[in-house]
Amino acid sequence: MGWGDLGAFGEPSKETPNLDQMAAEGMLFLDFYTANPLCSPSRAALLTGRLPVRNGFYTTNAHARNAYTPQDIVGGIQDSELLLPELLKKAGYINKIIGKWHLGHRPQFHPLKHGFDEWFGSPNCHFGPYDNRELPNIPVYRDWEMIGRYYEDFKIDLKTGEANLTQLYLQEALDFISKQQASQQPFFLYWAIDATHAPVYASKQFLGTSQRGLYGDAVREIDDSIGKILRHLQQLGISENTFVFFTSDNGAALISAPKQGGSNGPFLCGKQTTFEGGMREPAIAWWPGHIPAGGVSHQLGNVMDLFTTSLSLAGLHPPSDRQIDGIDLLPVMLQGKLIDRPIFYYRGNEMMAVRVGLYKAHYWTWSNSWEEYGKGTDFCPGQSVSGVTTHTQEEHTYLPLLFHLGRDPGEKFPLSFASEEYQLAMERITGIVQQHKDTLVPGEPQLNVCDKAIMNWSPPGCEKLGKCLKPPESDPKKCSWPH
């Protein structure tokens, strides 16, 4: 979902009344980022509080490549990483994930092995339908075992876009909240729906209701669901004791626009890129009675901050034996403070850019290769900026491209290298980048090796359903990451 997809952020059709109300009752973050312009690494960063280059969710197979966890990936979240639910358990929390996990699908990476007590959802996205010979359909899990597969047991109509998944995920959320409230149990719910990811889907009652087509239908259903979750908290009388945060894992995928892509508002490009459209996210914090209503913050925030902030809310400290990149946002939300911190924009193994204050310096630029662009893959449709949205990897390490995001949020007008403004800004930025690089200890890359034999052929529980499939011979290979 993109920064420009919500009415509260200026989307003109104003089709997100519940999220807009959530913003009116809470705090809007206008400068909030994800840790990576792609799904799996950003989710790993959210749950570990660490940059993907530290937690292993990157590849070294080629320079500055986006990599994620398709079902033939061998790697996943390592046991050495400490996830938010594992730590919250120490304070007595019951933890549930609903929806997309995407941190590895093999048994050792199962979310219930990494701190979650319950799971309803899938290890991968709802791609398919596959033929179950070359590629198996993606399983849907209830806790430890699969209970079916997408397209077979959980229908998604690729012609109409109709699917009931968001309604299933909503009911799971409401039931979980009711159960924990009844037992007076503190809880952490990670509601990771994926309806706005192509192939986009919505349930029958929302199909055809948006001015924005099928993508808008999906957004409207998500908005309606979040409204129901917030009202449920209020009806149960626990809203003032529940912190809720809404954001996205990456910017809108313009590659699937206009029919199945969202809006990144005034920002350049989209998902897969380290331009603002790929990494700046809609973000809303809601905690009635604590976060003052109608707040708007220009705090530079990141999904990794949700790790540190959640621990702070639970009275816990972040692990001291590793570098944590997330900061505690409670002083920002409760006291209106601003914390000085940089935002690093990574693509694979490379720091592509950094933001300090209102300045953003690009050390590398790249949208995608001429070869992929020639095949019709375009991450910046209608947004070519000469010398910026490059189709070859361009290094600017010795003379970074510098933008003032206050005056130029669309990254169209680089500052003159000779200007005093450029010199002063880069003096400050250079020291911050140098310190970051000097102290960076990369994790072991998890997204280097692929093997078709480890795909979702025979997930746990397949025997009971008669849905086990025969895998091919193991043949590990280096994964190819074109972007």
N, C-alpha and C positions, 0 to 999 in steps of 0.2 A: 504494500500500500504506500502511496506517495504523500509527501508533505501537503500537496494541494488537493487531497481527496476529501477533506472534511469542511463543512460549512464554517466552522470556527476558524479555519485557516484561509477562508476566502473562496471556497468552491462555490461558483455562482448558483448552482441549482438548489443548494441548501437542503440536501436530502439526508443529512445525518443529525436529526434533531436530538437524539439521545446523547451522542458524543458531544454535540454542541452544548447541551445542558450540563453534561459532566464537566466541560471546560468552564462554564459559567459558575458552577458550584465549587470548582477547584482551581487548579493552576495550569495555564498553558505554557509549555516550553517551546519557544520559537527557534532555539538554536540547539536542538537535541540531535544526536548522531547515533548511528550504529557503528560497530567496530569493523565492519567489512561490507562491501557492496553485494554480498551474496549470502544465501540462507544459512548453511551449516556453520561456517565460521562465526557468523554474528550470534547464532544461538549458543555456540560453545563459549563465546565471550560473555554473553548475558549470564550464563549459569556458573562461570568460574571467576568472573570479575577481571579476566586477563585477556590481553590482546591475542588473537589467533596465532600470531607468530610465536607467542610464548606457550600456549596450551596445545600446540601441535596441529591445529586445524588450518594447514597450509601445505603447499607442495614446493619441492625444490626441483621438480622435473624440468621446468623451464622458467625463465625469469618473469616475475610479476604476473603470474597466471592465477585467475580465479579458479578455485577448486572447491568441491562440495562432496556430499556422500551419496552418489547414486548407488544402486543396489549391488554393483560389482566391486565396490571399494573394500579393500582389506582392512583399513584402519578405522579408528573411532576414538571416542573419549577414553583416555588412559586412566588406569586405577590411581596413578600418582596425582591426578588432578582432583581437587576438592570442590564439589559442586554445592551450590546454595542449599538444596534440600538435605544433603548430608550434614551440613553444619547446623541447619535449623532443627534437626532431630535432637540436638543437644539441649535445645530449649523446649522440647516436648511437642514440637509441631508434627502434624500429620500432613503429608505432602502428596499432591496428585498432579499429574500431567494429563491434559486432555488435548488430543490433536497430534500435531507433527513433532516428532522427537528429533530426527535428522542428525544424531551424533554417533551414527554407526548402528547397523542392524544385527550384527552377529551377537551370539548369546552373552559374551563378556561385556558388551556395551549396552545391555538392556537397562532402561531407566530405573528399574527396581533394584538393580545392583549399584546404583549411584545415588541413592538417597530417597527416591520416590517410593511411596507406599502403594500407590494405585496408578494405573494407566488405562486410559481408553483412547485408542488412536493408532497411529501408524508410524513405523520407523522411517519411511520415505514419503515423498509427496505422492499425490494421487495420479501419477502418470499411468498411461495405458489407454485402452486395454491391451494387454500383451497376449501372446499365443500360448504361453505356458510350455513352449518347447524351446524357443530361443531365449525368451525372456518371461519369467513368471510374473503373474499379477501380484501387486503389492498387498501384503497381509495387513489386517486390522487386528489389534490386540485388545484383550481384556486382561489386564495385569500380566501374568507370566506367559499366557498362551494366546495364539491367534484364534479368532472366532469367525474368520472369513477372509475374503479378499475383495479389494475394490473391483468394481464392474461385475463381479460374479454374485457376491452376497450383499455388497453395498453399491447400489446402482448409481451410475453417473451417465446421463444421456448426453453424448457428445454432440448430438444434433440440436437439441433444445437447450442444453445446459442445465437440465433439471437434476438435482440431487438433494437428498434429505440430510446430508452430513452435518450441516451447521445446526439444524434442529436437534440432532442426536447429541452433538457436543454441548449445546445449550442445556438440554435436560440433564446430562451428566453433571454439569457445573451446578445447577440448582439443587440436585439431589445431594451432591457432595457437601455443599454449604449447609443444607438443612441438617444433614447427619452430624456434622461437626458441631454445629450450634446446639443441637439437642444433647450432645455429650459434653458440652462445655470444653471442647478441645480446640486449642489454637491450630490454625491450618494455613498452608501455603498452596494456592492453586495457580498453576501455570496453564493458562487457557490459550493454546497455540493453534488456532483455527487457520485454514489455508484456502478459503473459498475464493480469494482474489488472486490466487496463483493460477496461471493458465495451465490446463483448461479450466476456465472460470465456471463456477456453478452457483446455483441458488435453488431454494425449494419452490414448489409450484406457486405458493401464495405471493412470492416476490417477483416471479418471472414477468417481464414486461411492464414493471411498475416504475422504472427509472427513466429519466430523460437521457441518461448516459449509457443506455443499452445494458447488455448482460453484466458487464463489469459493475455498473451502477446498481444493478439488482443485487449482486453479491455484497456490495458495500452496505446497501440498505438493510439486508438481512443481518449482517454483522452488527450494524448500529442498533437495530431492534433488539438483538440478543443481549448486547451490553446494557441497554436500557432495562431489560428484564432482570439481569443479574444485579444491577445496582438497586432496583426496586425491591428485589428479594432480600438484599442485605438490610434495607430500611424496614421492611415488613417484619423481619426477624428481630429487629431492634439491635443489630450489631454494626450498623454502618459507621458509628462514631468510634468503633474499635477495629475497623478494617481499613487498611491502606490499599488503594487500587491504583494501578498505573497502566495506561494504554500506550502502546507504541508499535512499531513495525520492525521487521528484521532487515529490510533494505528498501531502497526507493522503488517507485513504480517501474515495472518492466516495460520500457518503451518499445522493446523488440516485439511485444505482442499487441502494441497499440495499432490502430485506435480501438478495435473492437474488444480486446481483452487486456488493455493496459490502462493504468490510472494516470494521475496527474502529479507532477513534481513541482507544480506552481511556477514560480519565476526562475527555478533553478536549472542548471545546465545538465543535459543528458539524464541517464537513469541507471537502474540496476546494472551491475557489472562494472561500473566506472567509479572512479574516485573523485569525480566532479560532484558538486553539491547535490544534484538530483539523484545520485546513486546512494548517498549516505546520510543526508539530512532527513529526519523522520518527523511525522506528526507525533506529538507526545503530550499527554494529559495526566496530571496527578490529582487524585480525589481522596479526601479524608475529612468528611464533615466534622466540624467542631474543632479541627486542628489546623488544616490548611485553609487560610482565608479565602472566601469565595471571590471569583473574578480576578484572580491573580494572573499576571503575565510576566514571565521571567525570560531574561536574555542570558541566563547562566549557560555556559557551554556544558552540555550534558552528554552522556553516552550510555548505551544500554549496560555497560559494565558497572555503572554507578548503581544500578538496581541491586546488584549483588551486595555491595557495601552498605547501601541504604537499608536493605532488608535485614541484614545482620544487626545494624544499629537499632532498628525498630524492635528486634527480638532481644536486645540487651547483650548481643554477642560482639566479639571483636573479629576482624578479618584474620586469616592465618598470617603469622609473622615469619614463616619460613620460606616465603616466596614473594615475588613481586606482584602486587595487586594494582591494577590500573584504574579500577573504579574508585570514585570518591563518595563520601556520604553527603547526600543532597538534603538531609533534614534541615540544616541551617538555612538553606535556600528556600525551602518550602514553608518552614514555620516562622522564620524571622526575616525573610526577604533579602538575605545576604547574597553577595556575589563572590564566588571563589575563583581566583586566578588559576587557570590550568590550560594546558594545550590540548588540542585534539589531533591525533595522528591518523592519517588515512593510509591504510595498507591495502595492497593488492598482492596476494600471495606472499612471497618472501621479501617484498620491497616496500619501503616507506615511500609512497608516491607524493604525499603532500602533508603539510602541517598547518593548523590554524592556531594563531595566537592573538587573542583579542578579536579585532575586526579584520585582521590581515590573514590571508591564506597564501602560502608559498608552495608552488608545485616544483618538486625536485625531479619528477618524471611526468610526462603526459603520454596517454595512450587511450584511445577508445577501443578499437579492435583492429585486427590486421586487414590489409588491403584484400587479401585472399577471402577472408570471411565476409568482409564488406561487399565484395564482388558477388558473393553468393546470396546477398540480400539481408545479411545480419547487420542491423544498424541500431546501436545503442543510443544514438543522438539524432533521431529523425527530425529533419528540418532545423537543426541547431548547429550546423557546422560553424566553428569559429577558427579562422585561419591561425595556424601555429599553436592552437590550444587543443582542439579535438583531433589529435593526430592519429593517423592509421599506421604509423611506425612508432616503436618505442623511442621517445625522444628524451634524452637526459639533459636536465637543467641544473645539475648538482652545483656547478660553480657560479651559475648566474640564474637562480630560481625565477620562475614567473610569479609575480606577486600581484594579488588582487586585494582591493578593499571591499569586503563583502557588504558593508553598510551602504556604500555608494553604488556598488556593482554586484548585486547578489547573483547575477547570471554569469559571472566570470567571462565577460566579453572584452574587457578593457584592461590589459595588464599595465601596471604602473611603469613609467619610464625608468630604465636602469640608472639613468644619470640624475634622477630627481633626489632631492634631500629626503623626501618622504620614504623613498625606496631604501636609501642608505640607513636611515634611522631604524626603520622597521626590521630590516634584515640583520642589523647588529644584534637586536634582541633575539630574533628567531634562531639565528645561527648557533648561539650558545645553548639554547633549549634542545635543538636537534642534536648537537654534538654530545651533550650529556646523555640524551636518550640512546644514541647509538653506542656510546662507550660502555653503557651499563646493560645493554640488551643481551640476554642469554636466550637464544632461540630454543624452542622445544623440539623434540623429535618429530619430523613431519609425518603426519598420519595419512596424507592424501596422495601418496606417491604410487601405490601398488594396487592394481585391479586384477580380479580373477573371477571369471564367470561361474566357477564352481561354488563360490560362496554366496551367490545371489539367494533370493528368498524362495528356494526350492522346497525346503522342508523345515519351516519354522516350528518351534515348540507348539504342540497342540494339533499339528496337521494330521496326526494319526487318527485322532478321535473324529475328525471331520472327513476323513478319506481324501484329504487334499495335499498329501505329500507328493512331490514331483521328483523325478530322477535327475540329479545334477550331472553335468558333463565332467570330464576329467579335469583335474586342477591344472591350470596353466597361468601362473602369475605373470603379469606384464607391467611395465611402466604405464601408468595412466597417461592418456593424451589430453591436455587441457588447452584448447585453441585460444581461449580468451584470457 
